[in-house]
Amino acid sequence: ITREDMCVIIARCLKVEDEVEMTYKDIHEISDYAVDSVAVLTKLGVIHGNNGYFMPKNNATRAETSKVLYNILKEE
């Protein structure tokens, strides 16, 4: 699963939507269907990029997925 698809699934599960501006250097690589999900999870502090890049087409590692889920659970 790609990082952007992970964001879409998690945002839909959380039922969160918001129009947020992002500053990732590779924002143009994020698929149209995933932009809002990536933006809102970034705003919530659930996901983070690396050196200004989100790398949306990279596969999500187990460690990244665990960290995202941990960040969600610690906020509740």
C-alpha positions in Angstrom: 0.0 0.0 0.0 1.3 3.4 -0.9 1.7 6.2 1.7 -1.0 8.2 0.0 -3.4 5.3 0.0 -2.7 4.7 3.7 -3.7 8.4 4.3 -6.9 8.0 2.3 -8.0 4.9 4.3 -7.1 6.4 7.7 -8.8 9.7 6.9 -12.0 8.0 5.8 -12.0 5.8 8.9 -11.6 8.9 11.1 -14.2 10.7 9.0 -12.1 13.8 8.9 -12.2 16.3 6.1 -10.8 19.8 5.8 -9.2 22.1 3.2 -5.7 22.5 4.3 -2.7 23.9 2.4 0.5 21.7 2.3 4.1 22.6 1.8 5.6 19.3 0.7 8.1 19.7 -2.1 6.5 16.8 -3.9 2.9 17.8 -3.6 2.5 17.5 -7.4 3.1 13.8 -7.1 0.2 13.2 -4.7 -2.9 11.8 -6.5 -5.9 14.1 -6.7 -8.0 11.7 -4.7 -5.4 11.7 -1.9 -4.5 15.3 -1.5 -7.2 16.2 1.0 -6.5 13.1 3.1 -2.7 13.8 3.2 -3.3 17.4 4.0 -5.7 16.8 6.9 -3.5 14.1 8.5 -0.5 16.3 8.2 -2.4 19.1 9.9 -3.4 16.8 12.7 0.2 15.8 13.2 -0.5 12.2 12.4 1.8 12.0 9.5 5.0 13.7 8.6 7.2 14.1 5.6 11.0 13.7 5.4 13.1 16.7 4.6 10.1 18.5 3.1 9.0 15.5 1.0 6.0 13.3 1.5 7.0 10.5 -1.0 3.3 9.6 -1.8 4.1 6.7 -4.2 6.5 5.0 -1.8 5.1 1.9 -0.1 4.2 2.5 3.6 6.5 0.5 5.8 5.3 -1.4 8.9 7.1 1.1 11.0 5.5 4.1 9.3 2.1 2.6 9.6 2.6 1.7 13.3 3.7 5.3 13.9 0.7 6.8 12.2 -1.7 4.5 14.2 0.2 5.3 17.4 -0.1 9.1 16.7 -3.9 8.6 16.2 -4.4 6.6 19.3 -2.4 8.9 21.6 -4.5 11.9 20.5 -7.8 10.3 21.7 
